Amino acid sequence: MKFVIIKKRVIKIALALIIVAVLLAISFEGKDSASVFFGLTTRKVPIYSVDTEEKKVAITFDSAWGADKTQGILDTLEKFDAKATFFLVGFWVEDYPEMAKAIADSGNEIGTHSNTHPDFTTLSRAQMQQELVTSMDIIRSTCGVTPTLFRAPYGAYNNTMIDLCGELNLVPIQWDVDSLDWQGKEASEIVARITSKVGNGSIILNHNNADHVLDALPLVLDSLKMQGYTITTVSDLIYHDNYTIDHLGIQHKN
């Protein structure tokens, strides 16, 4: 009898662990990011990377300060027959309208990176909406395109921000490969970081005016091409319907 009681306890513990594992990994289908259960809280997660068997990666550039290297980035992308996604801050577009237009005209993708580059976790819902709507309007009027992607400044997000993105038809995007180019790293360091961490479905974070971006970018693109990767935009990489996002931010096709 004692053995039976112990066995029942083991079974109950095992079932409890399975339930917890399922709750930790649960995600919901649709355009909104996944809701993930952690203890007593539920948080929502942007897309960090994509689960795919295709050798495709998305390269991205956050643009908030400076523009003198941006044309060089566009020229390098064209040379390597690659496309990228540029996340533009509203005031950057206003400061460099011709450069913003050049990005759009080159066939590369434009997403919003907010209007004034604040930490969204410190904003009210109304302030978040003002940031997003204003930046989208500026991009639309300047570049002739309507952004469908949003990257939060500093990568800082919360449930309110993600819910608001869904209402505005914006997909929140993070990254799984950080070049750390903004730290002034040398080209060789940037290349090593990216090529050592990249995988199928990766989203790579760069900055348009990093010190050594023009030295690093051709080396990165050449290495990725040699490894057989197609370098594309975020919208070309991600799934747009019938998907789930797990607790790590990995998007899966259902």
KADARA-V626428 format. One record per residue. N is the residue number from 1. RES is the residue in three letters. PHI is phi as a letter, one per 30 degrees, with the letter a starting at -180 (none if undefined). OMEGA is omega in whole degrees, -180 to 180 (* if undefined). NEAR is the number of other ideal C-beta (glycine too) atoms within 8 Angstrom. Layout:
BEGIN
N & RES & PHI & OMEGA & NEAR
N & RES & PHI & OMEGA & NEAR
END
This chain:
BEGIN
1 & MET & none & 180 & 4
2 & LYS & d & 179 & 5
3 & PHE & d & -179 & 6
4 & VAL & d & -180 & 7
5 & ILE & d & 179 & 8
6 & ILE & d & -179 & 8
7 & LYS & d & 178 & 8
8 & LYS & d & 179 & 8
9 & ARG & d & 179 & 8
10 & VAL & e & 180 & 8
11 & ILE & d & 180 & 8
12 & LYS & d & 179 & 8
13 & ILE & d & -180 & 8
14 & ALA & d & 179 & 8
15 & LEU & d & 179 & 8
16 & ALA & d & 179 & 8
17 & LEU & d & 178 & 8
18 & ILE & d & 180 & 8
19 & ILE & d & 179 & 8
20 & VAL & d & -180 & 8
21 & ALA & d & 179 & 8
22 & VAL & d & 180 & 8
23 & LEU & d & 179 & 8
24 & LEU & d & -176 & 10
25 & ALA & c & -172 & 9
26 & ILE & d & 174 & 11
27 & SER & b & -173 & 13
28 & PHE & c & -177 & 8
29 & GLU & d & 173 & 7
30 & GLY & k & -177 & 4
31 & LYS & d & 176 & 7
32 & ASP & d & 180 & 9
33 & SER & d & -173 & 12
34 & ALA & d & 170 & 13
35 & SER & c & -175 & 10
36 & VAL & b & -177 & 14
37 & PHE & d & 174 & 9
38 & PHE & b & -178 & 8
39 & GLY & i & -178 & 4
40 & LEU & c & -177 & 2
41 & THR & c & 177 & 6
42 & THR & b & 178 & 8
43 & ARG & c & -180 & 9
44 & LYS & c & -168 & 12
45 & VAL & b & 173 & 13
46 & PRO & d & 177 & 13
47 & ILE & d & 176 & 14
48 & TYR & c & 180 & 11
49 & SER & a & -175 & 13
50 & VAL & b & 175 & 13
51 & ASP & d & -178 & 8
52 & THR & a & 175 & 9
53 & GLU & d & 179 & 3
54 & GLU & d & 178 & 7
55 & LYS & d & 179 & 8
56 & LYS & b & 174 & 14
57 & VAL & b & 176 & 17
58 & ALA & c & 177 & 16
59 & ILE & c & -174 & 12
60 & THR & b & 178 & 16
61 & PHE & b & 173 & 12
62 & ASP & d & -175 & 11
63 & SER & b & -179 & 14
64 & ALA & b & -176 & 9
65 & TRP & b & 177 & 4
66 & GLY & i & -178 & 6
67 & ALA & b & -173 & 11
68 & ASP & d & 180 & 5
69 & LYS & c & -172 & 12
70 & THR & d & 178 & 14
71 & GLN & d & 176 & 8
72 & GLY & d & 176 & 8
73 & ILE & d & 180 & 14
74 & LEU & d & 180 & 12
75 & ASP & d & -180 & 8
76 & THR & d & 177 & 12
77 & LEU & e & 180 & 14
78 & GLU & d & 180 & 8
79 & LYS & e & -177 & 7
80 & PHE & c & 180 & 11
81 & ASP & h & -179 & 4
82 & ALA & b & 176 & 9
83 & LYS & b & -178 & 10
84 & ALA & b & 174 & 14
85 & THR & c & 178 & 16
86 & PHE & c & 176 & 13
87 & PHE & c & -171 & 16
88 & LEU & c & 172 & 15
89 & VAL & d & -177 & 16
90 & GLY & e & -178 & 15
91 & PHE & d & 176 & 9
92 & TRP & d & 178 & 14
93 & VAL & d & 179 & 15
94 & GLU & d & 179 & 9
95 & ASP & d & -175 & 7
96 & TYR & b & -176 & 10
97 & PRO & d & -179 & 9
98 & GLU & d & 179 & 6
99 & MET & d & 177 & 10
100 & ALA & d & 177 & 15
101 & LYS & d & -180 & 10
102 & ALA & d & 178 & 11
103 & ILE & d & 180 & 14
104 & ALA & d & -177 & 11
105 & ASP & d & -179 & 6
106 & SER & d & -180 & 9
107 & GLY & i & 174 & 4
108 & ASN & d & -174 & 13
109 & GLU & c & 177 & 11
110 & ILE & c & 171 & 15
111 & GLY & c & 177 & 15
112 & THR & c & 178 & 17
113 & HIS & b & -178 & 15
114 & SER & j & 180 & 15
115 & ASN & c & -178 & 12
116 & THR & b & 177 & 8
117 & HIS & i & 176 & 9
118 & PRO & c & 170 & 10
119 & ASP & d & -174 & 8
120 & PHE & d & -180 & 14
121 & THR & d & 178 & 8
122 & THR & c & -174 & 5
123 & LEU & c & 170 & 10
124 & SER & d & 179 & 5
125 & ARG & d & 180 & 8
126 & ALA & d & 178 & 6
127 & GLN & d & 176 & 9
128 & MET & e & -179 & 13
129 & GLN & d & 178 & 10
130 & GLN & d & 179 & 9
131 & GLU & e & -175 & 15
132 & LEU & d & -177 & 16
133 & VAL & d & -180 & 9
134 & THR & d & -179 & 10
135 & SER & d & 179 & 17
136 & MET & d & 179 & 13
137 & ASP & d & 180 & 8
138 & ILE & d & 179 & 12
139 & ILE & d & -179 & 17
140 & ARG & d & -177 & 11
141 & SER & d & -178 & 5
142 & THR & d & -171 & 11
143 & CYS & c & -180 & 11
144 & GLY & i & 178 & 5
145 & VAL & b & 177 & 8
146 & THR & c & -179 & 6
147 & PRO & d & 175 & 13
148 & THR & c & -179 & 8
149 & LEU & b & 177 & 15
150 & PHE & b & 171 & 15
151 & ARG & c & -179 & 14
152 & ALA & d & 174 & 13
153 & PRO & e & -179 & 13
154 & TYR & i & -177 & 5
155 & GLY & i & -175 & 8
156 & ALA & c & -177 & 9
157 & TYR & b & 173 & 11
158 & ASN & b & -177 & 9
159 & ASN & d & -179 & 8
160 & THR & e & 179 & 8
161 & MET & d & -177 & 13
162 & ILE & d & 176 & 15
163 & ASP & d & -180 & 10
164 & LEU & d & 176 & 12
165 & CYS & e & 179 & 14
166 & GLY & d & 180 & 11
167 & GLU & d & -179 & 6
168 & LEU & c & -180 & 10
169 & ASN & h & 175 & 6
170 & LEU & c & 175 & 13
171 & VAL & c & 179 & 11
172 & PRO & d & -173 & 15
173 & ILE & b & 172 & 16
174 & GLN & c & 179 & 13
175 & TRP & a & 174 & 12
176 & ASP & c & 177 & 9
177 & VAL & b & -178 & 12
178 & ASP & c & -179 & 6
179 & SER & d & -174 & 14
180 & LEU & h & -179 & 9
181 & ASP & d & -179 & 13
182 & TRP & d & 179 & 6
183 & GLN & d & -180 & 5
184 & GLY & i & -179 & 6
185 & LYS & d & 178 & 10
186 & GLU & d & -178 & 6
187 & ALA & e & -178 & 9
188 & SER & d & 178 & 7
189 & GLU & d & 179 & 9
190 & ILE & d & -180 & 17
191 & VAL & d & -179 & 12
192 & ALA & d & -180 & 8
193 & ARG & d & -176 & 13
194 & ILE & d & -174 & 14
195 & THR & d & 179 & 11
196 & SER & d & -175 & 6
197 & LYS & c & -173 & 9
198 & VAL & d & 175 & 11
199 & GLY & a & 178 & 7
200 & ASN & e & 176 & 10
201 & GLY & i & -180 & 14
202 & SER & d & 171 & 12
203 & ILE & c & -171 & 18
204 & ILE & c & -179 & 13
205 & LEU & c & 172 & 10
206 & ASN & b & 177 & 13
207 & HIS & b & -171 & 13
208 & ASN & d & -176 & 14
209 & ASN & b & 176 & 11
210 & ALA & d & -173 & 13
211 & ASP & e & -172 & 5
212 & HIS & c & -176 & 12
213 & VAL & d & -177 & 15
214 & LEU & d & 175 & 9
215 & ASP & d & -175 & 8
216 & ALA & d & -170 & 13
217 & LEU & e & 180 & 12
218 & PRO & d & 178 & 10
219 & LEU & d & 178 & 11
220 & VAL & d & -178 & 13
221 & LEU & d & 179 & 14
222 & ASP & d & 180 & 9
223 & SER & d & 180 & 11
224 & LEU & d & 178 & 13
225 & LYS & d & 180 & 10
226 & MET & d & 178 & 6
227 & GLN & d & 176 & 8
228 & GLY & j & -179 & 5
229 & TYR & d & 165 & 10
230 & THR & c & -177 & 7
231 & ILE & c & -169 & 14
232 & THR & b & 179 & 10
233 & THR & d & 178 & 11
234 & VAL & d & -178 & 13
235 & SER & d & 177 & 10
236 & ASP & d & -177 & 9
237 & LEU & d & -171 & 13
238 & ILE & d & 173 & 12
239 & TYR & d & -175 & 8
240 & HIS & c & 175 & 6
241 & ASP & a & 176 & 5
242 & ASN & h & -179 & 6
243 & TYR & b & 172 & 11
244 & THR & b & 175 & 10
245 & ILE & b & -178 & 12
246 & ASP & d & -173 & 11
247 & HIS & d & 176 & 11
248 & LEU & c & -179 & 6
249 & GLY & i & 178 & 14
250 & ILE & d & -179 & 11
251 & GLN & d & -179 & 14
252 & HIS & b & 174 & 10
253 & LYS & d & 179 & 8
254 & ASN & d & * & 6
END
